[in-house]
């Protein structure tokens, strides 16, 4: 990952501007890329939680969008206890 971050940061540099890899690693500039990866992962987790919450609310409300929920998503919602099998049946869905 650090090698890819170095390559991305130094892409297009001229010979006079290049930061040689040993100096780049010594100055710990790779940590910025690591922080970005962690931030991206956290955003993905939040998006997943928000998506599950939205799907569960559709089932609770028996929203017309329920028909777009896949069986796998229904199984995940039941397993995570966001909805009950009874609520799934009431929304006219099946897992």
N, CA, C and O atoms as a printed pandas DataFrame, in Angstrom:
     atom_number atom_name residue_name chain_id  residue_number  x_coord  y_coord  z_coord
0              1         N          UNK        A               1    0.814   -1.180    0.000
1              2        CA          UNK        A               1    0.000    0.000    0.000
2              3         C          UNK        A               1    0.863    1.251    0.000
3              4         O          UNK        A               1    0.561    2.207   -0.715
4              5         N          UNK        A               2    1.924    1.262    0.784
5              6        CA          UNK        A               2    2.793    2.426    0.847
6              7         C          UNK        A               2    3.448    2.684   -0.500
7              8         O          UNK        A               2    3.643    3.835   -0.889
8              9         N          UNK        A               3    3.786    1.622   -1.209
9             10        CA          UNK        A               3    4.411    1.780   -2.515
10            11         C          UNK        A               3    3.431    2.432   -3.487
11            12         O          UNK        A               3    3.818    3.295   -4.276
12            13         N          UNK        A               4    2.169    2.024   -3.432
13            14        CA          UNK        A               4    1.157    2.628   -4.300
14            15         C          UNK        A               4    0.944    4.094   -3.939
15            16         O          UNK        A               4    0.770    4.931   -4.825
16            17         N          UNK        A               5    0.957    4.409   -2.650
17            18        CA          UNK        A               5    0.788    5.796   -2.213
18            19         C          UNK        A               5    1.953    6.647   -2.698
19            20         O          UNK        A               5    1.759    7.777   -3.147
20            21         N          UNK        A               6    3.172    6.098   -2.606
21            22        CA          UNK        A               6    4.352    6.812   -3.095
22            23         C          UNK        A               6    4.236    7.057   -4.592
23            24         O          UNK        A               6    4.499    8.161   -5.068
24            25         N          UNK        A               7    3.846    6.034   -5.329
25            26        CA          UNK        A               7    3.723    6.163   -6.781
26            27         C          UNK        A               7    2.662    7.201   -7.143
27            28         O          UNK        A               7    2.849    7.985   -8.074
28            29         N          UNK        A               8    1.561    7.205   -6.418
29            30        CA          UNK        A               8    0.494    8.164   -6.709
30            31         C          UNK        A               8    0.933    9.591   -6.393
31            32         O          UNK        A               8    0.640   10.517   -7.149
32            33         N          UNK        A               9    1.630    9.765   -5.284
33            34        CA          UNK        A               9    2.052   11.108   -4.877
34            35         C          UNK        A               9    3.124   11.682   -5.797
35            36         O          UNK        A               9    3.149   12.887   -6.045
36            37         N          UNK        A              10    3.991   10.843   -6.293
37            38        CA          UNK        A              10    5.103   11.330   -7.107
38            39         C          UNK        A              10    4.844   11.237   -8.608
39            40         O          UNK        A              10    5.722   11.569   -9.404
40            41         N          UNK        A              11    3.670   10.799   -9.001
41            42        CA          UNK        A              11    3.349   10.694  -10.429
42            43         C          UNK        A              11    3.422   12.076  -11.070
43            44         O          UNK        A              11    2.865   13.046  -10.555
44            45         N          UNK        A              12    4.104   12.146  -12.180
45            46        CA          UNK        A              12    4.201   13.392  -12.922
46            47         C          UNK        A              12    5.278   14.344  -12.417
47            48         O          UNK        A              12    5.460   15.422  -12.985
48            49         N          UNK        A              13    5.984   13.974  -11.377
49            50        CA          UNK        A              13    7.060   14.831  -10.882
50            51         C          UNK        A              13    8.216   14.842  -11.880
51            52         O          UNK        A              13    8.515   13.830  -12.514
52            53         N          UNK        A              14    8.848   15.984  -12.007
53            54        CA          UNK        A              14   10.060   16.062  -12.825
54            55         C          UNK        A              14   11.228   15.618  -11.965
55            56         O          UNK        A              14   11.102   15.505  -10.746
56            57         N          UNK        A              15   12.337   15.373  -12.584
57            58        CA          UNK        A              15   13.510   14.892  -11.855
58            59         C          UNK        A              15   13.928   15.849  -10.745
59            60         O          UNK        A              15   14.405   15.406   -9.701
60            61         N          UNK        A              16   13.758   17.145  -10.951
61            62        CA          UNK        A              16   14.138   18.132   -9.944
62            63         C          UNK        A              16   13.188   18.169   -8.756
63            64         O          UNK        A              16   13.569   18.633   -7.681
64            65         N          UNK        A              17   11.990   17.704   -8.921
65            66        CA          UNK        A              17   10.989   17.782   -7.853
66            67         C          UNK        A              17   10.754   16.453   -7.139
67            68         O          UNK        A              17   10.131   16.432   -6.077
68            69         N          UNK        A              18   11.232   15.364   -7.690
69            70        CA          UNK        A              18   10.938   14.051   -7.146
70            71         C          UNK        A              18   11.432   13.904   -5.709
71            72         O          UNK        A              18   12.500   14.397   -5.345
72            73         N          UNK        A              19   10.633   13.220   -4.910
73            74        CA          UNK        A              19   11.023   12.872   -3.547
74            75         C          UNK        A              19   11.441   11.413   -3.594
75            76         O          UNK        A              19   10.606   10.533   -3.801
76            77         N          UNK        A              20   12.700   11.157   -3.407
77            78        CA          UNK        A              20   13.188    9.792   -3.511
78            79         C          UNK        A              20   12.535    8.919   -2.437
79            80         O          UNK        A              20   12.227    9.376   -1.336
80            81         N          UNK        A              21   12.341    7.677   -2.788
81            82        CA          UNK        A              21   11.559    6.791   -1.924
82            83         C          UNK        A              21   12.127    6.679   -0.514
83            84         O          UNK        A              21   11.363    6.647    0.451
84            85         N          UNK        A              22   13.454    6.619   -0.372
85            86        CA          UNK        A              22   14.011    6.499    0.986
86            87         C          UNK        A              22   13.671    7.724    1.830
87            88         O          UNK        A              22   13.374    7.584    3.017
88            89         N          UNK        A              23   13.709    8.913    1.249
89            90        CA          UNK        A              23   13.329   10.126    1.981
90            91         C          UNK        A              23   11.829   10.157    2.246
91            92         O          UNK        A              23   11.388   10.603    3.305
92            93         N          UNK        A              24   11.061    9.690    1.295
93            94        CA          UNK        A              24    9.606    9.683    1.435
94            95         C          UNK        A              24    9.205    8.788    2.603
95            96         O          UNK        A              24    8.346    9.154    3.405
96            97         N          UNK        A              25    9.830    7.610    2.695
97            98        CA          UNK        A              25    9.514    6.690    3.794
98            99         C          UNK        A              25   10.038    7.218    5.124
99           100         O          UNK        A              25    9.356    7.093    6.141
100          101         N          UNK        A              26   11.229    7.803    5.140
101          102        CA          UNK        A              26   11.786    8.348    6.383
102          103         C          UNK        A              26   10.918    9.467    6.949
103          104         O          UNK        A              26   10.775    9.589    8.166
104          105         N          UNK        A              27   10.346   10.273    6.079
105          106        CA          UNK        A              27    9.509   11.383    6.543
106          107         C          UNK        A              27    8.094   10.918    6.898
107          108         O          UNK        A              27    7.247   11.725    7.281
108          109         N          UNK        A              28    7.847    9.623    6.769
109          110        CA          UNK        A              28    6.590    8.980    7.158
110          111         C          UNK        A              28    5.387    9.563    6.407
111          112         O          UNK        A              28    4.288    9.651    6.955
112          113         N          UNK        A              29    5.599    9.952    5.175
113          114        CA          UNK        A              29    4.521   10.525    4.381
114          115         C          UNK        A              29    3.497    9.473    3.996
115          116         O          UNK        A              29    2.406    9.817    3.542
116          117         N          UNK        A              30    3.823    8.198    4.166
117          118        CA          UNK        A              30    2.889    7.124    3.871
118          119         C          UNK        A              30    1.745    7.090    4.869
119          120         O          UNK        A              30    0.688    6.531    4.576
120          121         N          UNK        A              31    1.937    7.681    6.049
121          122        CA          UNK        A              31    0.886    7.655    7.067
122          123         C          UNK        A              31   -0.361    8.401    6.609
123          124         O          UNK        A              31   -1.473    8.057    7.012
124          125         N          UNK        A              32   -0.186    9.422    5.769
125          126        CA          UNK        A              32   -1.339   10.152    5.256
126          127         C          UNK        A              32   -2.233    9.216    4.438
127          128         O          UNK        A              32   -3.459    9.284    4.532
128          129         N          UNK        A              33   -1.624    8.357    3.648
129          130        CA          UNK        A              33   -2.394    7.393    2.870
130          131         C          UNK        A              33   -3.097    6.384    3.747
131          132         O          UNK        A              33   -4.227    5.987    3.463
132          133         N          UNK        A              34   -2.438    5.967    4.810
133          134        CA          UNK        A              34   -3.036    5.018    5.747
134          135         C          UNK        A              34   -4.257    5.632    6.431
135          136         O          UNK        A              34   -5.282    4.972    6.598
136          137         N          UNK        A              35   -4.136    6.898    6.825
137          138        CA          UNK        A              35   -5.268    7.577    7.457
138          139         C          UNK        A              35   -6.443    7.669    6.489
139          140         O          UNK        A              35   -7.597    7.544    6.899
140          141         N          UNK        A              36   -6.155    7.888    5.209
141          142        CA          UNK        A              36   -7.222    7.979    4.215
142          143         C          UNK        A              36   -7.930    6.633    4.038
143          144         O          UNK        A              36   -9.153    6.584    3.903
144          145         N          UNK        A              37   -7.158    5.543    4.037
145          146        CA          UNK        A              37   -7.748    4.210    3.908
146          147         C          UNK        A              37   -8.668    3.939    5.092
147          148         O          UNK        A              37   -9.769    3.416    4.918
148          149         N          UNK        A              38   -8.224    4.290    6.289
149          150        CA          UNK        A              38   -9.049    4.083    7.478
150          151         C          UNK        A              38  -10.321    4.924    7.419
151          152         O          UNK        A              38  -11.394    4.454    7.800
152          153         N          UNK        A              39  -10.209    6.155    6.948
153          154        CA          UNK        A              39  -11.383    7.018    6.824
154          155         C          UNK        A              39  -12.357    6.449    5.801
155          156         O          UNK        A              39  -13.569    6.477    6.014
156          157         N          UNK        A              40  -11.836    5.935    4.694
157          158        CA          UNK        A              40  -12.688    5.332    3.665
158          159         C          UNK        A              40  -13.414    4.105    4.200
159          160         O          UNK        A              40  -14.587    3.894    3.894
160          161         N          UNK        A              41  -12.729    3.302    4.992
161          162        CA          UNK        A              41  -13.363    2.122    5.576
162          163         C          UNK        A              41  -14.477    2.513    6.534
163          164         O          UNK        A              41  -15.530    1.876    6.559
164          165         N          UNK        A              42  -14.249    3.555    7.320
165          166        CA          UNK        A              42  -15.266    4.014    8.259
166          167         C          UNK        A              42  -16.489    4.535    7.509
167          168         O          UNK        A              42  -17.622    4.275    7.913
168          169         N          UNK        A              43  -16.267    5.265    6.425
169          170        CA          UNK        A              43  -17.385    5.746    5.607
170          171         C          UNK        A              43  -18.177    4.576    5.035
171          172         O          UNK        A              43  -19.407    4.615    4.995
172          173         N          UNK        A              44  -17.478    3.541    4.594
173          174        CA          UNK        A              44  -18.153    2.366    4.039
174          175         C          UNK        A              44  -18.987    1.670    5.107
175          176         O          UNK        A              44  -20.104    1.229    4.836
176          177         N          UNK        A              45  -18.448    1.569    6.323
177          178        CA          UNK        A              45  -19.213    0.964    7.420
178          179         C          UNK        A              45  -20.473    1.767    7.726
179          180         O          UNK        A              45  -21.549    1.202    7.921
180          181         N          UNK        A              46  -20.329    3.094    7.766
181          182        CA          UNK        A              46  -21.479    3.958    8.034
182          183         C          UNK        A              46  -22.527    3.820    6.931
183          184         O          UNK        A              46  -23.725    3.777    7.212
184          185         N          UNK        A              47  -22.082    3.752    5.693
185          186        CA          UNK        A              47  -23.016    3.605    4.571
186          187         C          UNK        A              47  -23.755    2.272    4.663
187          188         O          UNK        A              47  -24.945    2.196    4.357
188          189         N          UNK        A              48  -23.054    1.229    5.081
189          190        CA          UNK        A              48  -23.692   -0.081    5.224
190          191         C          UNK        A              48  -24.746   -0.052    6.323
191          192         O          UNK        A              48  -25.844   -0.583    6.152
192          193         N          UNK        A              49  -24.413    0.564    7.443
193          194        CA          UNK        A              49  -25.371    0.669    8.548
194          195         C          UNK        A              49  -26.584    1.483    8.116
195          196         O          UNK        A              49  -27.720    1.101    8.398
196          197         N          UNK        A              50  -26.350    2.602    7.434
197          198        CA          UNK        A              50  -27.464    3.438    6.968
198          199         C          UNK        A              50  -28.329    2.684    5.970
199          200         O          UNK        A              50  -29.554    2.805    5.994
200          201         N          UNK        A              51  -27.712    1.917    5.105
201          202        CA          UNK        A              51  -28.468    1.128    4.132
202          203         C          UNK        A              51  -29.332    0.077    4.804
203          204         O          UNK        A              51  -30.496   -0.099    4.442
204          205         N          UNK        A              52  -28.772   -0.616    5.775
205          206        CA          UNK        A              52  -29.555   -1.628    6.500
206          207         C          UNK        A              52  -30.719   -0.992    7.255
207          208         O          UNK        A              52  -31.827   -1.529    7.285
208          209         N          UNK        A              53  -30.449    0.154    7.860
209          210        CA          UNK        A              53  -31.498    0.859    8.597
210          211         C          UNK        A              53  -32.620    1.274    7.651
211          212         O          UNK        A              53  -33.798    1.163    7.993
212          213         N          UNK        A              54  -32.257    1.750    6.467
213          214        CA          UNK        A              54  -33.266    2.153    5.481
214          215         C          UNK        A              54  -34.095    0.944    5.043
215          216         O          UNK        A              54  -35.319    1.030    4.954
216          217         N          UNK        A              55  -33.431   -0.179    4.770
217          218        CA          UNK        A              55  -34.159   -1.386    4.366
218          219         C          UNK        A              55  -35.111   -1.848    5.462
219          220         O          UNK        A              55  -36.249   -2.229    5.190
220          221         N          UNK        A              56  -34.636   -1.813    6.699
221          222        CA          UNK        A              56  -35.487   -2.224    7.821
222          223         C          UNK        A              56  -36.701   -1.304    7.939
223          224         O          UNK        A              56  -37.812   -1.761    8.208
224          225         N          UNK        A              57  -36.481   -0.006    7.735
225          226        CA          UNK        A              57  -37.622    0.914    7.834
226          227         C          UNK        A              57  -38.624    0.655    6.709
227          228         O          UNK        A              57  -39.829    0.786    6.925
228          229         N          UNK        A              58  -38.160    0.296    5.531
229          230        CA          UNK        A              58  -39.078   -0.054    4.441
230          231         C          UNK        A              58  -39.960   -1.235    4.848
231          232         O          UNK        A              58  -41.167   -1.238    4.608
232          233         N          UNK        A              59  -39.337   -2.229    5.465
233          234        CA          UNK        A              59  -40.101   -3.407    5.880
234          235         C          UNK        A              59  -41.095   -3.022    6.976
235          236         O          UNK        A              59  -42.252   -3.440    6.932
236          237         N          UNK        A              60  -40.663   -2.241    7.946
237          238        CA          UNK        A              60  -41.557   -1.816    9.031
238          239         C          UNK        A              60  -42.753   -1.047    8.489
239          240         O          UNK        A              60  -43.878   -1.213    8.962
240          241         N          UNK        A              61  -42.498   -0.199    7.488
241          242        CA          UNK        A              61  -43.557    0.643    6.924
242          243         C          UNK        A              61  -44.326   -0.044    5.794
243          244         O          UNK        A              61  -45.316    0.489    5.293
244          245         N          UNK        A              62  -43.861   -1.231    5.400
245          246        CA          UNK        A              62  -44.424   -1.953    4.248
246          247         C          UNK        A              62  -44.410   -1.062    3.004
247          248         O          UNK        A              62  -45.371   -0.990    2.239
248          249         N          UNK        A              63  -43.290   -0.402    2.848
249          250        CA          UNK        A              63  -43.073    0.546    1.749
250          251         C          UNK        A              63  -43.056   -0.191    0.405
251          252         O          UNK        A              63  -42.619   -1.340    0.350
252          253         N          UNK        A              64  -43.518    0.437   -0.670
253          254        CA          UNK        A              64  -43.504   -0.218   -1.986
254          255         C          UNK        A              64  -42.086   -0.622   -2.450
255          256         O          UNK        A              64  -41.939   -1.517   -3.282
256          257         N          UNK        A              65  -41.064    0.032   -1.916
257          258        CA          UNK        A              65  -39.694   -0.305   -2.298
258          259         C          UNK        A              65  -39.256   -1.662   -1.734
259          260         O          UNK        A              65  -38.198   -2.169   -2.107
260          261         N          UNK        A              66  -40.049   -2.248   -0.849
261          262        CA          UNK        A              66  -39.720   -3.560   -0.291
262          263         C          UNK        A              66  -39.478   -4.602   -1.372
263          264         O          UNK        A              66  -38.667   -5.511   -1.193
264          265         N          UNK        A              67  -40.174   -4.472   -2.485
265          266        CA          UNK        A              67  -40.052   -5.484   -3.538
266          267         C          UNK        A              67  -38.643   -5.537   -4.125
267          268         O          UNK        A              67  -38.294   -6.497   -4.812
268          269         N          UNK        A              68  -37.829   -4.507   -3.857
269          270        CA          UNK        A              68  -36.464   -4.471   -4.373
270          271         C          UNK        A              68  -35.444   -5.054   -3.394
271          272         O          UNK        A              68  -34.255   -5.122   -3.704
272          273         N          UNK        A              69  -35.898   -5.467   -2.235
273          274        CA          UNK        A              69  -35.002   -6.049   -1.235
274          275         C          UNK        A              69  -34.766   -7.507   -1.599
275          276         O          UNK        A              69  -35.715   -8.262   -1.812
276          277         N          UNK        A              70  -33.516   -7.894   -1.670
277          278        CA          UNK        A              70  -33.181   -9.263   -2.052
278          279         C          UNK        A              70  -33.338  -10.212   -0.868
279          280         O          UNK        A              70  -33.388   -9.782    0.285
280          281         N          UNK        A              71  -33.414  -11.498   -1.166
281          282        CA          UNK        A              71  -33.513  -12.510   -0.112
282          283         C          UNK        A              71  -32.296  -12.457    0.807
283          284         O          UNK        A              71  -32.424  -12.609    2.022
284          285         N          UNK        A              72  -31.129  -12.245    0.233
285          286        CA          UNK        A              72  -29.909  -12.163    1.039
286          287         C          UNK        A              72  -29.987  -10.990    2.015
287          288         O          UNK        A              72  -29.593  -11.118    3.174
288          289         N          UNK        A              73  -30.490   -9.852    1.552
289          290        CA          UNK        A              73  -30.627   -8.691    2.434
290          291         C          UNK        A              73  -31.638   -8.966    3.540
291          292         O          UNK        A              73  -31.435   -8.559    4.684
292          293         N          UNK        A              74  -32.715   -9.648    3.205
293          294        CA          UNK        A              74  -33.716   -9.988    4.215
294          295         C          UNK        A              74  -33.105  -10.899    5.272
295          296         O          UNK        A              74  -33.308  -10.694    6.469
296          297         N          UNK        A              75  -32.356  -11.904    4.826
297          298        CA          UNK        A              75  -31.697  -12.815    5.769
298          299         C          UNK        A              75  -30.745  -12.053    6.684
299          300         O          UNK        A              75  -30.695  -12.321    7.884
300          301         N          UNK        A              76  -29.993  -11.112    6.132
301          302        CA          UNK        A              76  -29.070  -10.314    6.943
302          303         C          UNK        A              76  -29.807   -9.445    7.957
303          304         O          UNK        A              76  -29.369   -9.302    9.098
304          305         N          UNK        A              77  -30.927   -8.868    7.535
305          306        CA          UNK        A              77  -31.706   -8.022    8.439
306          307         C          UNK        A              77  -32.293   -8.832    9.592
307          308         O          UNK        A              77  -32.295   -8.387   10.739
308          309         N          UNK        A              78  -32.786  -10.016    9.277
309          310        CA          UNK        A              78  -33.336  -10.883   10.331
310          311         C          UNK        A              78  -32.215  -11.343   11.266
311          312         O          UNK        A              78  -32.380  -11.348   12.486
312          313         N          UNK        A              79  -31.075  -11.729   10.685
313          314        CA          UNK        A              79  -29.951  -12.191   11.504
314          315         C          UNK        A              79  -29.427  -11.084   12.418
315          316         O          UNK        A              79  -29.001  -11.357   13.540
316          317         N          UNK        A              80  -29.456   -9.840   11.946
317          318        CA          UNK        A              80  -28.984   -8.736   12.771
318          319         C          UNK        A              80  -30.082   -8.181   13.687
319          320         O          UNK        A              80  -29.871   -7.210   14.414
320          321         N          UNK        A              81  -31.251   -8.817   13.634
321          322        CA          UNK        A              81  -32.395   -8.494   14.495
322          323         C          UNK        A              81  -32.935   -7.080   14.272
323          324         O          UNK        A              81  -33.489   -6.468   15.185
324          325         N          UNK        A              82  -32.768   -6.569   13.051
325          326        CA          UNK        A              82  -33.377   -5.284   12.715
326          327         C          UNK        A              82  -34.850   -5.458   12.355
327          328         O          UNK        A              82  -35.652   -4.537   12.502
328          329         N          UNK        A              83  -35.187   -6.651   11.884
329          330        CA          UNK        A              83  -36.588   -7.002   11.609
330          331         C          UNK        A              83  -36.812   -8.433   12.078
331          332         O          UNK        A              83  -35.871   -9.210   12.239
332          333         N          UNK        A              84  -38.077   -8.758   12.291
333          334        CA          UNK        A              84  -38.423  -10.125   12.684
334          335         C          UNK        A              84  -38.999  -10.855   11.472
335          336         O          UNK        A              84  -39.441  -10.217   10.516
336          337         N          UNK        A              85  -38.994  -12.163   11.507
337          338        CA          UNK        A              85  -39.620  -12.912   10.408
338          339         C          UNK        A              85  -41.095  -12.542   10.229
339          340         O          UNK        A              85  -41.604  -12.548    9.108
340          341         N          UNK        A              86  -41.779  -12.222   11.322
341          342        CA          UNK        A              86  -43.182  -11.823   11.239
342          343         C          UNK        A              86  -43.333  -10.510   10.464
343          344         O          UNK        A              86  -44.255  -10.356    9.663
344          345         N          UNK        A              87  -42.428   -9.577   10.707
345          346        CA          UNK        A              87  -42.480   -8.301    9.986
346          347         C          UNK        A              87  -42.197   -8.516    8.494
347          348         O          UNK        A              87  -42.787   -7.851    7.643
348          349         N          UNK        A              88  -41.301   -9.438    8.192
349          350        CA          UNK        A              88  -40.986   -9.758    6.797
350          351         C          UNK        A              88  -42.229  -10.319    6.110
351          352         O          UNK        A              88  -42.571   -9.909    5.001
352          353         N          UNK        A              89  -42.899  -11.255    6.773
353          354        CA          UNK        A              89  -44.126  -11.831    6.204
354          355         C          UNK        A              89  -45.220  -10.768    6.061
355          356         O          UNK        A              89  -45.951  -10.755    5.071
356          357         N          UNK        A              90  -45.329   -9.882    7.051
357          358        CA          UNK        A              90  -46.350   -8.833    6.991
358          359         C          UNK        A              90  -46.111   -7.889    5.812
359          360         O          UNK        A              90  -47.054   -7.313    5.269
360          361         N          UNK        A              91  -44.859   -7.738    5.428
361          362        CA          UNK        A              91  -44.537   -6.890    4.276
362          363         C          UNK        A              91  -44.645   -7.678    2.975
363          364         O          UNK        A              91  -44.282   -7.188    1.906
364          365         N          UNK        A              92  -45.147   -8.898    3.081
365          366        CA          UNK        A              92  -45.338   -9.793    1.937
366          367         C          UNK        A              92  -44.028  -10.147    1.243
367          368         O          UNK        A              92  -43.942  -10.213    0.017
368          369         N          UNK        A              93  -43.016  -10.371    2.072
369          370        CA          UNK        A              93  -41.712  -10.802    1.568
370          371         C          UNK        A              93  -41.416  -12.187    2.124
371          372         O          UNK        A              93  -42.049  -12.636    3.081
372          373         N          UNK        A              94  -40.458  -12.849    1.519
373          374        CA          UNK        A              94  -40.018  -14.138    2.051
374          375         C          UNK        A              94  -38.509  -14.247    1.856
375          376         O          UNK        A              94  -37.948  -13.751    0.880
376          377         N          UNK        A              95  -37.882  -14.903    2.801
377          378        CA          UNK        A              95  -36.428  -15.078    2.731
378          379         C          UNK        A              95  -36.088  -16.474    2.280
379          380         O          UNK        A              95  -34.911  -16.814    2.159
